[in-house]
Amino acid sequence: MALTKIREVPLTGADAGPYGITVGPDGALWLTLVHAGAVARLGADGDLRTWPVAADSRPLIVTPGPDGALWFTRSGDDRIGRITTDGEQSAVALPPGSGPCGIAAGPDGALWYAAMTADAIGRVTTDGEVTQFPLPVGGGFASMVAAGPDEAVWFTLNRANAVGRMGTDGAVALHPLPTEGAAPVGITAGADGALWFVEIGAGQLGRITLDGRIDEYPLPDRAARPHAIVADPAGGCWFTEWGGNRIGHVAPDGTIVTHDLPTPAAEPHGITVAPDGTVWAALETGALAHLTP
């Protein structure tokens, strides 16, 4: 299914800041409002509900958990938040200074997160037990995580210019990127058995196989500052260009197609694929972008 049309769905003011987005177990869109310190749900009927978290919480990334709830990182107050599909909230406190960013359900029934400012990857069980595994690099700025097809968690090190793999026992392997200053951010497990990631500093996409082979694909606009990436179940991946104001798609062979957003400087961040195969992206300026056939 070729997706070529984009419409924008007004959601909040820019002061709320839609940032992360995912599809919940209820089929609705769930997103974080980073500036407002809140979580929101957009139903298929267009009904929008918002739940305050905390004024200083800065929620970033949200993901479905193995327990039927949504889990999200609170980068401002060192917590992992949990919200049920009917809006009941709780939180797990992390070690001070963790600065959690990316989060994903792991292969072991727990949630795994990137502790940006603690040089660690963390694990939190659904009953709130926290373990942080130190990384063998200082100031690496662990950013995003994804569960790989190999019973491990993969992550990006934005300032260390590397992609890492962590086993569920905490064992780490780091893979330096070929391009200096690539500054990887988003990462996802592709339908092809490899991990795909974006290089915000180099204007490229990257692909890493489970044995560590890396290929890089330059974007048509090298100043586009790609930010988030999500696997397309039909093959390839969708990604956002924060600096280029676009949504893009990369095919398994590396072919790249991009689509301009209707509103200038919309600041696209998180991106997800809905059950119907259409694509939604969170625009920090206060809307969602919906890409359809």
Secondary structure, 3 states (H helix, E strand, C coil): CCCCEEEEEECCCCCCCEEEEEECCCCCEEEEECCCCEEEEECCCCCEEEEECCCCCCEEEEEECCCCCEEEEECCCCEEEEECCCCCEEEEECCCCCCEEEEEECCCCCEEEEECCCCEEEEECCCCCEEEEECCCCCCCEEEEEECCCCEEEEEECCCCEEEEEECCCCEEEEECCCCCCCEEEEEECCCCCEEEEECCCCEEEEECCCCCEEEEECCCCCCCEEEEEECCCCCEEEEECCCCEEEEECCCCCEEEEECCCCCCCEEEEEECCCCCEEEEECCCEEEEEEC
